[in-house]
Amino acid sequence: MAAFISKVGHYMNYFPLEQHKKAWIFRRQDLPINDNDKQAIKPMTEPRAQELWKQMVSRQVDHPDFFRSGDWAFNVETWQEQGNWEEVWDSEQAALPELLLDTLQWEDNTIVYYCNDQYSVIETTWGTFKRCWKNFLFMDDGALLLGKRRTEVAQFLANGSFRTGTKPKQL
């Protein structure tokens, strides 16, 4: 994917949602997203995604499948609760599973990062994520949901489960 370069030569942080390799998940007729929410879903350029991943997730590995000792997400102490997202996803219920809402008690304007891997991070707000979570979970291969300046975290696994916990403030 070509990175967008600004006039001063710095990488811009985002690229248009329509250019995301999985943009189709945000265009589904059965899971419509309003225009305001689409504008708030901002895929990061690879350089910005890598920077955020190294700052907030791991300096050692590039994908959740490879977390190891030294990564906060690998530490069993990080994770306190588990639940099933797939049952709710398959239902008519629009809201996130209650355990997630109880654990992630963020303001709707909190900036959140949906981290699929070191190269694929999407920034949005908590309010937008809550409304569009079913779309995001088409990417469920260990993706982490982190809040800016928040310690609560969630991870979504391909087996239909999730786990919630608390990460250290610094790596």
MDTraj code that builds the backbone (N, CA, C; nanometers):
import mdtraj as md
import numpy as np

residues = "MET ALA ALA PHE ILE SER LYS VAL GLY HIS TYR MET ASN TYR PHE PRO LEU GLU GLN HIS LYS LYS ALA TRP ILE PHE ARG ARG GLN ASP LEU PRO ILE ASN ASP ASN ASP LYS GLN ALA ILE LYS PRO MET THR GLU PRO ARG ALA GLN GLU LEU TRP LYS GLN MET VAL SER ARG GLN VAL ASP HIS PRO ASP PHE PHE ARG SER GLY ASP TRP ALA PHE ASN VAL GLU THR TRP GLN GLU GLN GLY ASN TRP GLU GLU VAL TRP ASP SER GLU GLN ALA ALA LEU PRO GLU LEU LEU LEU ASP THR LEU GLN TRP GLU ASP ASN THR ILE VAL TYR TYR CYS ASN ASP GLN TYR SER VAL ILE GLU THR THR TRP GLY THR PHE LYS ARG CYS TRP LYS ASN PHE LEU PHE MET ASP ASP GLY ALA LEU LEU LEU GLY LYS ARG ARG THR GLU VAL ALA GLN PHE LEU ALA ASN GLY SER PHE ARG THR GLY THR LYS PRO LYS GLN LEU".split()
xyz = np.array([
    [0.0848, -0.1161, 0.0000],
    [0.0000, 0.0000, 0.0000],
    [0.0896, 0.1227, 0.0000],
    [0.0613, 0.2152, -0.0861],
    [0.1413, 0.3369, -0.0940],
    [0.1115, 0.4264, 0.0255],
    [0.2155, 0.4781, 0.0847],
    [0.1980, 0.5716, 0.1962],
    [0.1744, 0.7107, 0.1400],
    [0.0939, 0.7865, 0.2074],
    [0.0677, 0.9229, 0.1664],
    [0.1727, 1.0117, 0.2309],
    [0.2346, 1.0979, 0.1522],
    [0.3391, 1.1851, 0.2038],
    [0.2889, 1.3289, 0.1992],
    [0.3021, 1.4000, 0.3107],
    [0.2589, 1.5394, 0.3139],
    [0.3649, 1.6278, 0.2506],
    [0.3344, 1.7555, 0.2366],
    [0.4255, 1.8493, 0.1727],
    [0.5565, 1.8633, 0.2482],
    [0.5554, 1.8394, 0.3780],
    [0.6792, 1.8529, 0.4547],
    [0.7582, 1.7221, 0.4604],
    [0.7090, 1.6183, 0.3938],
    [0.7841, 1.4939, 0.3844],
    [0.7553, 1.3936, 0.4950],
    [0.6643, 1.4249, 0.5859],
    [0.6288, 1.3311, 0.6920],
    [0.5159, 1.2410, 0.6439],
    [0.5140, 1.1211, 0.6981],
    [0.4044, 1.0322, 0.6652],
    [0.2774, 1.0828, 0.7319],
    [0.1701, 1.0822, 0.6562],
    [0.0415, 1.1111, 0.7166],
    [0.0016, 0.9884, 0.7979],
    [-0.0854, 1.0064, 0.8912],
    [-0.1181, 0.8984, 0.9831],
    [-0.2266, 0.8036, 0.9338],
    [-0.3110, 0.8471, 0.8396],
    [-0.4278, 0.7682, 0.7990],
    [-0.4394, 0.7616, 0.6483],
    [-0.5192, 0.6657, 0.6031],
    [-0.5561, 0.6598, 0.4621],
    [-0.7062, 0.6355, 0.4553],
    [-0.7683, 0.6624, 0.3398],
    [-0.9150, 0.6500, 0.3298],
    [-0.9633, 0.5073, 0.3579],
    [-1.0743, 0.4995, 0.4297],
    [-1.1329, 0.3699, 0.4655],
    [-1.1598, 0.2853, 0.3414],
    [-1.2014, 0.3495, 0.2323],
    [-1.2314, 0.2749, 0.1082],
    [-1.1088, 0.2017, 0.0548],
    [-0.9886, 0.2443, 0.0949],
    [-0.8662, 0.1806, 0.0463],
    [-0.8150, 0.0706, 0.1399],
    [-0.8832, 0.0496, 0.2501],
    [-0.8423, -0.0570, 0.3426],
    [-0.8618, -0.1914, 0.2735],
    [-0.7692, -0.2846, 0.2959],
    [-0.7774, -0.4145, 0.2282],
    [-0.9040, -0.4919, 0.2639],
    [-0.9666, -0.4583, 0.3765],
    [-1.0924, -0.5231, 0.4142],
    [-1.2052, -0.4211, 0.4228],
    [-1.2049, -0.3238, 0.3355],
    [-1.3069, -0.2178, 0.3354],
    [-1.4476, -0.2762, 0.3223],
    [-1.4608, -0.3915, 0.2599],
    [-1.5927, -0.4531, 0.2406],
    [-1.6669, -0.4750, 0.3717],
    [-1.5936, -0.4956, 0.4822],
    [-1.6618, -0.5200, 0.6087],
    [-1.7351, -0.3956, 0.6585],
    [-1.6960, -0.2800, 0.6084],
    [-1.7609, -0.1551, 0.6476],
    [-1.8657, -0.1104, 0.5456],
    [-1.8857, -0.1906, 0.4406],
    [-1.9871, -0.1603, 0.3381],
    [-2.1007, -0.2617, 0.3355],
    [-2.1060, -0.3505, 0.4291],
    [-2.2055, -0.4574, 0.4294],
    [-2.3467, -0.4009, 0.4413],
    [-2.4367, -0.4500, 0.3564],
    [-2.5764, -0.4072, 0.3607],
    [-2.6461, -0.4537, 0.4885],
    [-2.6069, -0.5709, 0.5383],
    [-2.6711, -0.6246, 0.6581],
    [-2.6191, -0.5612, 0.7879],
    [-2.5083, -0.4870, 0.7795],
    [-2.4520, -0.4170, 0.8945],
    [-2.4187, -0.2732, 0.8533],
    [-2.5200, -0.1946, 0.8231],
    [-2.4938, -0.0603, 0.7702],
    [-2.4275, 0.0313, 0.8730],
    [-2.3441, 0.1191, 0.8224],
    [-2.2739, 0.2180, 0.9043],
    [-2.3100, 0.3557, 0.8503],
    [-2.3477, 0.4473, 0.9396],
    [-2.3819, 0.5819, 0.8932],
    [-2.2552, 0.6579, 0.8520],
    [-2.2740, 0.7642, 0.7755],
    [-2.1606, 0.8391, 0.7211],
    [-2.0707, 0.8989, 0.8288],
    [-2.1294, 0.9466, 0.9380],
    [-2.0474, 1.0031, 1.0459],
    [-1.9547, 0.8975, 1.1046],
    [-2.0069, 0.7776, 1.1257],
    [-1.9222, 0.6711, 1.1787],
    [-1.8164, 0.6293, 1.0769],
    [-1.8522, 0.6225, 0.9501],
    [-1.7516, 0.5879, 0.8484],
    [-1.6364, 0.6874, 0.8506],
    [-1.6674, 0.8148, 0.8681],
    [-1.5614, 0.9166, 0.8729],
    [-1.4750, 0.9028, 0.9978],
    [-1.5311, 0.8463, 1.1030],
    [-1.4570, 0.8304, 1.2286],
    [-1.3731, 0.7024, 1.2320],
    [-1.3870, 0.6158, 1.1325],
    [-1.3090, 0.4917, 1.1242],
    [-1.1886, 0.5212, 1.0353],
    [-1.0707, 0.5315, 1.1002],
    [-0.9518, 0.5811, 1.0306],
    [-0.8388, 0.4779, 1.0314],
    [-0.8236, 0.4044, 0.9211],
    [-0.7104, 0.3110, 0.9127],
    [-0.5785, 0.3890, 0.9136],
    [-0.4830, 0.3384, 0.9865],
    [-0.3513, 0.4030, 0.9928],
    [-0.2629, 0.3551, 0.8791],
    [-0.1764, 0.4448, 0.8336],
    [-0.0744, 0.4044, 0.7373],
    [0.0174, 0.3038, 0.8071],
    [0.0849, 0.2211, 0.7301],
    [0.1724, 0.1204, 0.7912],
    [0.2777, 0.1815, 0.8829],
    [0.3454, 0.2906, 0.8438],
    [0.4450, 0.3466, 0.9375],
    [0.3830, 0.3910, 1.0702],
    [0.2653, 0.4529, 1.0657],
    [0.1993, 0.4968, 1.1897],
    [0.1510, 0.3757, 1.2692],
    [0.0967, 0.2739, 1.2021],
    [0.0520, 0.1528, 1.2711],
    [0.1705, 0.0851, 1.3416],
    [0.2834, 0.0757, 1.2733],
    [0.4020, 0.0140, 1.3328],
    [0.4474, 0.0914, 1.4562],
    [0.4464, 0.2231, 1.4468],
    [0.4872, 0.3076, 1.5593],
    [0.3956, 0.2844, 1.6798],
    [0.2648, 0.2867, 1.6564],
    [0.1699, 0.2664, 1.7656],
    [0.1847, 0.1263, 1.8244],
    [0.1962, 0.0250, 1.7383],
    [0.2119, -0.1130, 1.7843],
    [0.3334, -0.1253, 1.8758],
    [0.4445, -0.0673, 1.8354],
    [0.5670, -0.0770, 1.9157],
    [0.5542, -0.0006, 2.0471],
    [0.4793, 0.1096, 2.0471],
    [0.4612, 0.1874, 2.1690],
    [0.3613, 0.1219, 2.2646],
    [0.2537, 0.0659, 2.2115],
    [0.1431, 0.0225, 2.2969],
    [0.1242, -0.1289, 2.3071],
    [0.1820, -0.2046, 2.2127],
    [0.1546, -0.3486, 2.2115],
    [0.2817, -0.4306, 2.2329],
    [0.3746, -0.4278, 2.1380],
    [0.4934, -0.5130, 2.1484],
    [0.6096, -0.4569, 2.0675],
    [0.7253, -0.4611, 2.1264],
    [0.8487, -0.4269, 2.0535],
    [0.9131, -0.5532, 1.9959],
    [0.8560, -0.6706, 2.0294],
    [0.9189, -0.7975, 1.9931],
    [0.8546, -0.8674, 1.8740],
    [0.7217, -0.8605, 1.8645],
    [0.6505, -0.9401, 1.7643],
    [0.5583, -0.8507, 1.6821],
    [0.5165, -0.9016, 1.5651],
    [0.4345, -0.8203, 1.4757],
    [0.2887, -0.8657, 1.4663],
    [0.2516, -0.9728, 1.5389],
    [0.1158, -1.0266, 1.5290],
    [0.0771, -1.0906, 1.6626],
    [-0.0505, -1.0828, 1.7008],
    [-0.0940, -1.1434, 1.8272],
    [-0.0624, -1.2928, 1.8401],
    [-0.0528, -1.3647, 1.7297],
    [-0.0213, -1.5085, 1.7369],
    [0.1164, -1.5346, 1.7967],
    [0.2029, -1.4338, 1.7957],
    [0.3421, -1.4564, 1.8333],
    [0.3823, -1.3906, 1.9652],
    [0.2858, -1.3411, 2.0441],
    [0.3214, -1.2821, 2.1727],
    [0.4059, -1.3811, 2.2512],
    [0.5006, -1.3270, 2.3256],
    [0.5888, -1.4121, 2.4048],
    [0.6274, -1.3402, 2.5337],
    [0.7024, -1.4089, 2.6162],
    [0.7465, -1.3530, 2.7429],
    [0.8057, -1.2141, 2.7207],
    [0.7611, -1.1204, 2.8021],
    [0.8040, -0.9810, 2.7855],
    [0.6957, -0.8942, 2.7242],
    [0.5983, -0.9552, 2.6570],
    [0.4836, -0.8822, 2.6027],
    [0.3733, -0.8824, 2.7068],
    [0.3149, -0.7668, 2.7355],
    [0.2087, -0.7610, 2.8365],
    [0.0913, -0.8513, 2.7986],
    [0.0635, -0.8650, 2.6685],
    [-0.0500, -0.9477, 2.6255],
    [-0.0235, -1.0972, 2.6464],
    [0.1019, -1.1355, 2.6605],
    [0.1382, -1.2751, 2.6853],
    [0.1212, -1.3109, 2.8333],
    [0.1330, -1.2120, 2.9197],
    [0.1293, -1.2316, 3.0636],
    [-0.0118, -1.2692, 3.1093],
    [-0.0269, -1.3848, 3.1722],
    [-0.1588, -1.4293, 3.2180],
    [-0.2182, -1.3336, 3.3211],
    [-0.1338, -1.2590, 3.3923],
    [-0.1802, -1.1617, 3.4918],
    [-0.2577, -1.0472, 3.4256],
    [-0.2356, -1.0232, 3.2979],
    [-0.3038, -0.9154, 3.2257],
    [-0.4532, -0.9426, 3.2167],
    [-0.4898, -1.0674, 3.1981],
    [-0.6274, -1.1031, 3.1627],
    [-0.7064, -1.1481, 3.2846],
    [-0.8216, -1.0844, 3.3081],
    [-0.9040, -1.1173, 3.4231],
    [-1.0311, -1.1940, 3.3875],
    [-1.0955, -1.1589, 3.2755],
    [-1.2254, -1.2186, 3.2439],
    [-1.2301, -1.2652, 3.0992],
    [-1.3183, -1.3615, 3.0743],
    [-1.3398, -1.4128, 2.9388],
    [-1.4885, -1.4135, 2.9085],
    [-1.5192, -1.4047, 2.7812],
    [-1.6582, -1.4107, 2.7397],
    [-1.6669, -1.4586, 2.5962],
    [-1.7893, -1.4651, 2.5466],
    [-1.8124, -1.5083, 2.4094],
    [-1.8766, -1.3932, 2.3330],
    [-1.8091, -1.3464, 2.2293],
    [-1.8663, -1.2386, 2.1471],
    [-1.9511, -1.2952, 2.0346],
    [-1.9209, -1.4147, 1.9883],
    [-1.9858, -1.4690, 1.8688],
    [-2.1351, -1.4930, 1.8882],
    [-2.1743, -1.5366, 2.0076],
    [-2.3168, -1.5589, 2.0333],
    [-2.3964, -1.4296, 2.0175],
    [-2.3437, -1.3203, 2.0709],
    [-2.4105, -1.1904, 2.0601],
    [-2.4023, -1.1401, 1.9163],
    [-2.2892, -1.1609, 1.8519],
    [-2.2696, -1.1176, 1.7130],
    [-2.3732, -1.1835, 1.6220],
    [-2.3993, -1.3110, 1.6448],
    [-2.4957, -1.3862, 1.5629],
    [-2.6408, -1.3515, 1.5946],
    [-2.6653, -1.2847, 1.7052],
    [-2.8017, -1.2524, 1.7465],
    [-2.8464, -1.1188, 1.6856],
    [-2.9680, -1.0816, 1.7170],
    [-3.0222, -0.9523, 1.6730],
    [-2.9765, -0.8393, 1.7643],
    [-2.9121, -0.8724, 1.8738],
    [-2.8662, -0.7709, 1.9696],
    [-2.7606, -0.6829, 1.9047],
    [-2.7788, -0.5520, 1.9124],
    [-2.6844, -0.4579, 1.8519],
    [-2.5691, -0.4230, 1.9456],
    [-2.5935, -0.4280, 2.0762],
    [-2.4928, -0.3854, 2.1737],
    [-2.3840, -0.4910, 2.1917],
    [-2.2667, -0.4428, 2.2284],
    [-2.1567, -0.5317, 2.2644],
    [-2.1988, -0.6222, 2.3800],
    [-2.1328, -0.7364, 2.3955],
    [-2.1589, -0.8191, 2.5126],
    [-2.1413, -0.7378, 2.6419],
    [-2.2272, -0.7644, 2.7384],
    [-2.2287, -0.6867, 2.8629],
    [-2.0951, -0.6840, 2.9339],
    [-2.0233, -0.7955, 2.9357],
    [-1.8942, -0.7991, 3.0037],
    [-1.7986, -0.6949, 2.9447],
    [-1.8007, -0.6788, 2.8138],
    [-1.7153, -0.5769, 2.7512],
    [-1.7586, -0.4369, 2.7931],
    [-1.8881, -0.4108, 2.7919],
    [-1.9381, -0.2790, 2.8319],
    [-1.9091, -0.2514, 2.9792],
    [-1.9166, -0.3542, 3.0627],
    [-1.8872, -0.3371, 3.2051],
    [-1.7391, -0.3111, 3.2303],
    [-1.6542, -0.3754, 3.1518],
    [-1.5096, -0.3627, 3.1706],
    [-1.4554, -0.2341, 3.1082],
    [-1.5010, -0.2030, 2.9888],
    [-1.4498, -0.0869, 2.9149],
    [-1.5460, 0.0308, 2.9333],
    [-1.5444, 0.0897, 3.0483],
    [-1.6367, 0.1988, 3.0796],
    [-1.5747, 0.3323, 3.0394],
    [-1.5517, 0.3463, 2.9104],
    [-1.4898, 0.4668, 2.8567],
    [-1.5966, 0.5635, 2.8089],
    [-1.5619, 0.6910, 2.8035],
    [-1.6491, 0.7912, 2.7425],
    [-1.6578, 0.7619, 2.5934],
    [-1.7717, 0.7955, 2.5320],
    [-1.7894, 0.7680, 2.3887],
    [-1.6854, 0.8366, 2.3009],
    [-1.6282, 0.9491, 2.3459],
    [-1.5295, 1.0202, 2.2640],
    [-1.3862, 0.9727, 2.2878],
    [-1.3676, 0.8686, 2.3702],
    [-1.2340, 0.8120, 2.3930],
    [-1.1802, 0.7559, 2.2615],
    [-1.0579, 0.7914, 2.2283],
    [-0.9922, 0.7370, 2.1090],
    [-0.9540, 0.5922, 2.1386],
    [-0.9907, 0.5024, 2.0467],
    [-0.9550, 0.3613, 2.0617],
    [-0.8808, 0.3143, 1.9369],
    [-0.8010, 0.2106, 1.9582],
    [-0.7225, 0.1513, 1.8504],
    [-0.7579, 0.0040, 1.8397],
    [-0.8010, -0.0355, 1.7204],
    [-0.8301, -0.1761, 1.6925],
    [-0.7076, -0.2301, 1.6205],
    [-0.6276, -0.3081, 1.6917],
    [-0.4958, -0.3514, 1.6448],
    [-0.5006, -0.4963, 1.5975],
    [-0.4997, -0.5150, 1.4666],
    [-0.4974, -0.6502, 1.4104],
    [-0.3573, -0.7084, 1.4110],
    [-0.2604, -0.6268, 1.3764],
    [-0.1201, -0.6640, 1.3781],
    [-0.0390, -0.5358, 1.3635],
    [0.0900, -0.5494, 1.3545],
    [0.1796, -0.4342, 1.3484],
    [0.1529, -0.3445, 1.2267],
    [0.0946, -0.3979, 1.1235],
    [0.0740, -0.3231, 0.9992],
    [-0.0697, -0.2778, 0.9799],
    [-0.1615, -0.3238, 1.0647],
    [-0.3032, -0.2950, 1.0464],
    [-0.3663, -0.2518, 1.1787],
    [-0.3774, -0.1197, 1.1945],
    [-0.4392, -0.0604, 1.3123],
    [-0.5432, 0.0393, 1.2635],
    [-0.6601, 0.0362, 1.3243],
    [-0.7660, 0.1316, 1.2906],
    [-0.7956, 0.2141, 1.4144],
    [-0.7949, 0.3445, 1.3974],
    [-0.8303, 0.4363, 1.5051],
    [-0.9751, 0.4796, 1.4871],
    [-1.0470, 0.4872, 1.5977],
    [-1.1832, 0.5387, 1.5961],
    [-1.2155, 0.5885, 1.7356],
    [-1.3415, 0.6132, 1.7635],
    [-1.3823, 0.6488, 1.8992],
    [-1.4555, 0.5288, 1.9605],
    [-1.4636, 0.5291, 2.0911],
    [-1.5340, 0.4216, 2.1605],
    [-1.6805, 0.4175, 2.1183],
    [-1.7421, 0.5338, 2.1042],
    [-1.8823, 0.5372, 2.0611],
    [-1.9006, 0.4743, 1.9244],
    [-1.8118, 0.5063, 1.8311],
    [-1.8197, 0.4488, 1.6966],
    [-1.7945, 0.2982, 1.7018],
    [-1.6946, 0.2564, 1.7778],
    [-1.6670, 0.1129, 1.7878],
    [-1.7886, 0.0393, 1.8425],
    [-1.8518, 0.0931, 1.9457],
    [-1.9690, 0.0264, 2.0049],
    [-2.0817, 0.0101, 1.9029],
    [-2.0995, 0.1096, 1.8171],
    [-2.2059, 0.0997, 1.7160],
    [-2.1680, 0.0071, 1.6010],
    [-2.0397, -0.0056, 1.5715],
    [-1.9934, -0.0791, 1.4526],
    [-1.9136, -0.2048, 1.4869],
    [-1.9226, -0.2517, 1.6082],
    [-1.8377, -0.3614, 1.6521],
    [-1.8547, -0.4872, 1.5700],
    [-1.9749, -0.5115, 1.5233],
    [-1.9964, -0.6335, 1.4442],
    [-1.9177, -0.6270, 1.3139],
    [-1.9033, -0.5091, 1.2572],
    [-1.8218, -0.4939, 1.1365],
    [-1.6749, -0.5226, 1.1690],
    [-1.6244, -0.4592, 1.2752],
    [-1.4842, -0.4770, 1.3134],
    [-1.4512, -0.6240, 1.3373],
    [-1.5450, -0.6994, 1.3939],
    [-1.5126, -0.8362, 1.4318],
    [-1.5091, -0.9345, 1.3158],
    [-1.5213, -0.8856, 1.1937],
    [-1.4840, -0.9704, 1.0804],
    [-1.3321, -0.9897, 1.0817],
    [-1.2634, -0.9027, 1.1550],
    [-1.1182, -0.9131, 1.1756],
    [-1.0987, -0.9534, 1.3214],
    [-1.1038, -1.0819, 1.3487],
    [-1.1057, -1.1307, 1.4866],
    [-0.9879, -1.2215, 1.5199],
    [-0.8810, -1.2099, 1.4469],
    [-0.7680, -1.3010, 1.4629],
    [-0.6740, -1.2539, 1.5733],
    [-0.7297, -1.2412, 1.6946],
    [-0.6476, -1.1974, 1.8073],
    [-0.6402, -1.0471, 1.8222],
    [-0.7227, -0.9736, 1.7482],
    [-0.7171, -0.8271, 1.7509],
    [-0.7323, -0.7738, 1.8930],
    [-0.6560, -0.6703, 1.9223],
    [-0.6611, -0.6030, 2.0514],
    [-0.7360, -0.4716, 2.0373],
    [-0.8152, -0.4382, 2.1366],
    [-0.8815, -0.3084, 2.1433],
    [-0.8212, -0.2337, 2.2620],
    [-0.7559, -0.1227, 2.2303],
    [-0.6890, -0.0418, 2.3312],
    [-0.7494, 0.0975, 2.3318],
    [-0.7596, 0.1572, 2.4474],
    [-0.8045, 0.2950, 2.4585],
    [-0.6848, 0.3857, 2.4808],
    [-0.6882, 0.5018, 2.4172],
    [-0.5797, 0.5980, 2.4353],
    [-0.5754, 0.6406, 2.5819],
    [-0.4584, 0.6289, 2.6414],
    [-0.4363, 0.6623, 2.7825],
    [-0.5283, 0.5840, 2.8769],
    [-0.5604, 0.4612, 2.8404],
    [-0.6426, 0.3733, 2.9236],
    [-0.5655, 0.2432, 2.9469],
    [-0.5895, 0.1800, 3.0586],
    [-0.5209, 0.0538, 3.0864],
    [-0.6076, -0.0673, 3.0553],
    [-0.7412, -0.0486, 3.0483],
    [-0.8295, -0.1613, 3.0154],
    [-0.8054, -0.2018, 2.8695],
    [-0.8167, -0.3307, 2.8456],
    [-0.7917, -0.3835, 2.7117],
    [-0.8826, -0.5031, 2.6866],
    [-0.9116, -0.5258, 2.5591],
    [-0.9864, -0.6453, 2.5198],
    [-0.9146, -0.7102, 2.4020],
    [-0.9281, -0.8409, 2.3922],
    [-0.8744, -0.9146, 2.2786],
    [-0.9842, -1.0041, 2.2240],
    [-0.9984, -1.0028, 2.0908],
    [-1.1023, -1.0798, 2.0217],
    [-1.0372, -1.1945, 1.9457],
    [-1.0809, -1.3150, 1.9763],
    [-1.0190, -1.4342, 1.9184],
    [-1.1110, -1.4985, 1.8155],
    [-1.0499, -1.5642, 1.7174],
    [-1.1232, -1.6239, 1.6057],
    [-1.2168, -1.7369, 1.6488],
    [-1.1982, -1.7901, 1.7688],
    [-1.2859, -1.8973, 1.8159],
    [-1.4168, -1.8438, 1.8738],
    [-1.4394, -1.7118, 1.8622],
    [-1.5641, -1.6525, 1.9101],
    [-1.5576, -1.6021, 2.0528],
    [-1.4418, -1.6118, 2.1147],
    [-1.4288, -1.5653, 2.2528],
    [-1.3539, -1.4321, 2.2571],
    [-1.3624, -1.3683, 2.3721],
    [-1.2824, -1.2496, 2.3976],
    [-1.2326, -1.2582, 2.5406],
    [-1.1339, -1.1778, 2.5693],
    [-1.0877, -1.1652, 2.7062],
    [-1.0629, -1.0186, 2.7354],
    [-1.0824, -0.9824, 2.8601],
    [-1.0614, -0.8452, 2.9012],
    [-0.9604, -0.8434, 3.0142],
    [-0.8938, -0.7309, 3.0264],
    [-0.7944, -0.7205, 3.1319],
    [-0.7409, -0.5801, 3.1446],
    [-0.6263, -0.5742, 3.2104],
    [-0.5598, -0.4482, 3.2361],
    [-0.4144, -0.4615, 3.1941],
    [-0.3719, -0.3710, 3.1096],
    [-0.2324, -0.3732, 3.0655],
    [-0.1534, -0.2705, 3.1454],
    [-0.0240, -0.2912, 3.1553],
    [0.0573, -0.1903, 3.2243],
    [0.0550, -0.0597, 3.1445],
    [0.0766, 0.0518, 3.2142],
    [0.0739, 0.1817, 3.1469],
    [0.1893, 0.1959, 3.0480],
    [0.3016, 0.1369, 3.0757],
    [0.4178, 0.1427, 2.9867],
    [0.4620, 0.0008, 2.9539],
    [0.5219, -0.0154, 2.8333],
    [0.5782, -0.1467, 2.7988],
    [0.7019, -0.1721, 2.8800],
])
top = md.Topology()
chain = top.add_chain()
for i, resn in enumerate(residues, 1):
    res = top.add_residue(resn, chain, resSeq=i)
    for name in ("N", "CA", "C"):
        top.add_atom(name, md.element.get_by_symbol(name[0]), res)
traj = md.Trajectory(xyz[None], top)
